[in-house]
Amino acid sequence: MWVQKQAAIYFVSIVKPHGVEVLIWPRILIFSCFKEELSYFVTLKPLKKSKGRYDFGEIVWSDGFHYVRSPLVVLVNTSNDDDPSTVFSSNTTAARSSMQGPLRS
């Protein structure tokens, strides 16, 4: 992959893991210079109770021609470790990531 020397705008799309709300901020990354690195934030929130299961999805950034994919692998476990019969209604996890661009194939 080669890095372009011109500006590029990437828009996010999300394939959500089953039963998990995924929020990305910002939803648009605007690269204005060579090898610029931008950060984005990912928030994950379970939508239903679970005592532990894996679900899969992905975050896809695209400028309409190029695609940058980041897999999402989520272990959903809303149960209380002290009492396995107790399940909480929600737990939210947030993370920060980054992408370097603009990209060109």
N, C-alpha and C positions, 0 to 999 in steps of 0.2 A: 504494500500500500504506500502511495506517495502522498505527501502533504502539500495541499494547494497553497499558493501565496495570496489568494483572494478571499474575500469574506464569504461566509456561508451561514445559512440559517437551518437549524435542525429542529424538527418537531417530534414530540414523543407520542408513541402509542403503547398501550399496555395490554398484554394477554395476562389476565388476572388468574392466580391460582384459585381453585374452587373454594368458595367460602371465605375468601380473604379480600378485604378492601385494600386497594393499592392507590396511594396518592403520590404524585411526582410534582415537585416544585423546584424551579420554574418548569413550565411545560414547553418552553421554547429556549433553545440555546443559540445565541448569535455570536459567531466567531468572527472577529474583525482583523486578526493579525496572525502571522505565521507561527505555528506551534503553540497557539494560545490554549490554555487549559481552563475549563469552566467546571464548576461544581454544581451538582443538583442533589436534592434531598428526596429520600424515599421513606414513606410512612406506610407501615403494614398494620392492619387491624383485623382480627378474626371476626367474622360475621355470625358464627355459630359456635356452640360449645363443642369441645373435642378433648379427649384424653390423650391425644398424640397421634398425628397422621402427617404424612408428607404430601404436599401438593406442589404443582409446578406451573410456571408461567414465564413471561419474559418482558423485558423493557426494550423497546425498539426506537432508536433515534434515526430519523431520515431527513435528507434534504430533497427528497423526491427522486434522486438517482442512486444514492448510496445509503446503505443500511448498517447500523451499528447495533448489534444485539447483545443484551446482557441477560443471562438466565436468572430466573428467580426460583429458588428451592426453599420452601417454607415448611418448617415443622410446627404445626399448629398444636399447642398444648395449653389449654386454659384451665387445667385442673390444679388444685392446691396440692403441693408436694407433701404437706403435713397430713392431709386427709384426702386420699384419692377419690372419695365419693363426693367431695365438694368441687363444683366447677364454677369458675368465675364467668361473668357475662362478657367481659372483654379485657384484653390486654393489648396495648399498642406498642409497636416497636418502630423506631425511627433510625435512619442511617443516612450518611452522606457519601456520595460517590463523585467521580469526576470523569470528564471525557476530554481528550485532546483533539484538536482539529484545526481547520477544516480538513476533511479527508477526501481522497480521490483514489480510484482504483487504477 
